[in-house]
Amino acid sequence: MLQPAVFLDKDGTLLDDVPYNIEPSLMRLAPGAREALTLLASQPFTLFVISNQSGVALGKFVRASLKEVEAELARMFAACGASLSGAYWCPHHPDGTVAPYATACDCRKPAPGLLLRAAREHRLDLARSWFIGDILDDVEAGNRAGCRTILLDNGHETEWIEGPKRVPTARVPDLYEAARIVARSVGEASRAAPAGEEAAQ
């Protein structure tokens, strides 16, 4: 049976935005994130982090350092009673300077490649999943993957390049409000399911 997931952007959504940071001691949960993770832990979703990490292609840090970032994220999730099922990074940038990462790819958001890969590797139901991020590139990636999407309207989106795939399902000020929408969707789906169908999910 395919499982639903919640995909979380890292910088500016889950964590305070510290540009190109790979130092675990500087990682801090963003406002509302602790409460959001605690709430999401009580819901029937697997949790993933999806993040562009162009600092690899730009020579600001090496890809191997992201292992420590993932380990710290897992610890932060656990401290909130949640479990991190995986972190997916795009290390590429078309204007990068480090081979082989200085290239266009299908995994750099707004492309949906990281979400599609996570779905294949973890047997995820993208139609029942959510992607939460703080810019419209996150929204587009989620929509293109077939997820429902939530934009954190917290000031980090500055370009507002609009398009048919860049319209979120909902807009909220922080991650906790996003988690509340996700949690409500579970109850709504249960009430809408015909008799017998809920037990089969």
C-alpha positions as CSV (number, residue, x, y, z in Angstrom):
1,M,0.0,0.0,0.0
2,L,1.3,3.4,-1.0
3,Q,1.9,5.8,1.9
4,P,1.2,9.6,2.0
5,A,4.1,11.9,2.9
6,V,4.7,15.5,3.9
7,F,7.7,17.0,2.1
8,L,9.3,19.9,3.9
9,D,11.7,22.5,2.4
10,K,14.6,23.0,4.7
11,D,15.9,26.6,4.8
12,G,13.3,29.2,5.6
13,T,10.6,26.6,6.1
14,L,11.8,24.0,8.6
15,L,14.9,25.9,9.7
16,D,15.9,29.5,10.1
17,D,17.4,30.6,6.8
18,V,21.2,30.7,7.1
19,P,22.6,30.8,3.6
20,Y,24.8,27.8,2.6
21,N,24.9,26.6,6.2
22,I,26.2,23.0,6.7
23,E,27.3,23.6,10.4
24,P,24.9,21.5,12.6
25,S,25.5,23.9,15.6
26,L,23.9,26.8,13.6
27,M,20.8,24.8,12.6
28,R,17.7,26.3,14.4
29,L,14.1,25.3,13.9
30,A,12.0,28.1,12.3
31,P,9.1,29.7,14.2
32,G,6.3,27.2,14.5
33,A,8.4,24.3,13.3
34,R,8.7,22.5,16.6
35,E,5.0,22.5,17.1
36,A,4.5,21.5,13.5
37,L,6.7,18.4,13.8
38,T,5.0,17.3,17.0
39,L,1.6,17.6,15.3
40,L,2.7,15.9,12.1
41,A,4.2,13.0,14.2
42,S,0.7,12.2,15.3
43,Q,-0.6,12.0,11.7
44,P,-0.4,9.1,9.1
45,F,2.4,10.7,7.0
46,T,6.0,9.9,6.5
47,L,8.2,13.0,6.7
48,F,10.9,14.0,4.3
49,V,13.1,17.1,3.7
50,I,13.5,18.2,0.1
51,S,16.2,20.9,-0.5
52,N,18.2,22.6,-3.2
53,Q,21.8,22.6,-2.0
54,S,23.6,24.5,-4.8
55,G,26.5,25.3,-2.5
56,V,28.0,22.0,-3.6
57,A,28.0,23.1,-7.3
58,L,29.2,26.6,-6.3
59,G,32.1,25.3,-4.3
60,K,30.9,26.5,-0.9
61,F,30.9,23.0,0.7
62,V,31.4,19.4,-0.3
63,R,28.5,17.0,-0.8
64,A,29.6,14.7,2.0
65,S,29.0,17.4,4.5
66,L,25.2,17.0,3.9
67,K,25.4,13.7,5.8
68,E,26.0,15.6,9.0
69,V,23.2,18.0,8.2
70,E,20.8,15.0,7.7
71,A,21.9,13.5,11.0
72,E,21.2,16.8,12.8
73,L,17.8,17.0,11.1
74,A,17.0,13.5,12.3
75,R,18.0,14.5,15.8
76,M,15.9,17.6,15.7
77,F,12.9,15.6,14.5
78,A,13.3,13.0,17.2
79,A,13.4,15.8,19.9
80,C,9.9,16.8,18.7
81,G,8.7,13.2,18.7
82,A,8.8,12.9,15.0
83,S,10.8,10.6,12.6
84,L,12.7,11.8,9.5
85,S,12.3,9.2,6.8
86,G,14.8,10.8,4.5
87,A,16.4,13.9,3.2
88,Y,16.8,14.5,-0.6
89,W,19.3,17.1,-1.8
90,C,19.9,18.7,-5.2
91,P,23.6,19.6,-5.4
92,H,23.4,21.0,-8.9
93,H,23.4,24.5,-10.3
94,P,23.7,25.4,-14.0
95,D,26.1,28.3,-13.1
96,G,28.2,26.2,-10.8
97,T,32.0,25.8,-10.8
98,V,32.4,22.3,-9.5
99,A,32.2,19.3,-11.8
100,P,30.1,17.2,-12.1
101,Y,27.5,19.4,-10.3
102,A,27.8,22.4,-12.5
103,T,24.9,21.3,-14.7
104,A,21.2,21.6,-15.4
105,C,19.2,18.7,-13.9
106,D,15.7,17.4,-13.2
107,C,16.1,17.5,-9.4
108,R,16.6,21.2,-8.7
109,K,13.3,22.8,-7.6
110,P,11.1,23.9,-9.3
111,A,11.7,20.5,-11.1
112,P,9.9,17.7,-9.3
113,G,12.7,15.1,-9.5
114,L,13.5,14.8,-5.8
115,L,9.9,14.2,-4.9
116,L,9.5,11.6,-7.7
117,R,12.6,9.8,-6.5
118,A,11.4,9.8,-2.9
119,A,8.1,8.4,-4.1
120,R,9.8,5.6,-6.0
121,E,12.2,4.7,-3.2
122,H,9.6,4.8,-0.4
123,R,6.4,3.7,-2.2
124,L,4.6,7.1,-1.6
125,D,1.2,8.2,-2.8
126,L,1.9,11.6,-4.1
127,A,-1.7,12.4,-4.7
128,R,-2.3,12.1,-0.9
129,S,0.9,13.9,0.0
130,W,1.8,17.5,0.7
131,F,4.8,19.7,-0.1
132,I,5.4,22.7,2.2
133,G,7.8,25.5,1.3
134,D,8.5,29.2,1.5
135,I,8.9,30.1,-2.2
136,L,6.9,29.5,-5.3
137,D,9.6,27.1,-6.7
138,D,8.7,24.8,-3.9
139,V,5.0,25.1,-4.8
140,E,5.7,24.4,-8.5
141,A,7.8,21.3,-7.6
142,G,5.1,19.9,-5.4
143,N,2.3,20.6,-8.0
144,R,4.3,19.1,-10.8
145,A,4.8,16.0,-8.7
146,G,1.1,15.7,-8.1
147,C,1.1,16.8,-4.4
148,R,-1.1,19.3,-2.6
149,T,1.0,22.3,-1.7
150,I,1.3,25.0,1.0
151,L,3.2,28.2,0.7
152,L,4.6,29.8,3.9
153,D,4.0,33.4,3.2
154,N,6.8,34.6,5.5
155,G,8.6,37.1,3.3
156,H,11.1,34.8,1.7
157,E,9.4,34.8,-1.8
158,T,10.6,38.0,-3.4
159,E,10.2,37.4,-7.1
160,W,6.5,36.2,-7.3
161,I,6.9,34.8,-10.8
162,E,3.5,33.4,-11.3
163,G,2.2,30.5,-13.5
164,P,-0.4,27.7,-13.6
165,K,1.8,25.3,-11.6
166,R,2.8,28.0,-9.0
167,V,-0.6,28.3,-7.2
168,P,-0.5,26.7,-3.8
169,T,-3.4,24.8,-2.3
170,A,-3.1,27.1,0.8
171,R,-1.0,30.0,2.1
172,V,-0.2,30.3,5.8
173,P,2.3,32.4,7.9
174,D,4.3,29.5,9.4
175,L,4.9,25.8,9.5
176,Y,2.6,25.1,12.4
177,E,-0.4,26.6,10.5
178,A,0.6,24.4,7.5
179,A,0.7,21.3,9.7
180,R,-2.8,22.1,11.0
181,I,-4.1,22.2,7.4
182,V,-2.4,18.8,6.8
183,A,-3.9,17.3,10.0
184,R,-7.4,18.6,9.1
185,S,-7.1,17.0,5.7
186,V,-6.8,13.6,7.3
187,G,-10.1,14.1,9.2
188,E,-11.8,15.4,6.1
189,A,-10.7,12.4,4.0
190,S,-11.9,10.0,6.7
191,R,-15.3,11.6,6.8
192,A,-15.6,11.7,3.0
193,A,-14.6,8.0,2.5
194,P,-17.4,5.6,1.8
195,A,-18.0,2.8,4.4
196,G,-15.3,0.2,4.1
197,E,-12.9,2.3,2.1
198,E,-11.3,4.0,5.1
199,A,-10.4,0.6,6.6
200,A,-8.7,-0.3,3.3
201,Q,-6.4,2.7,3.3
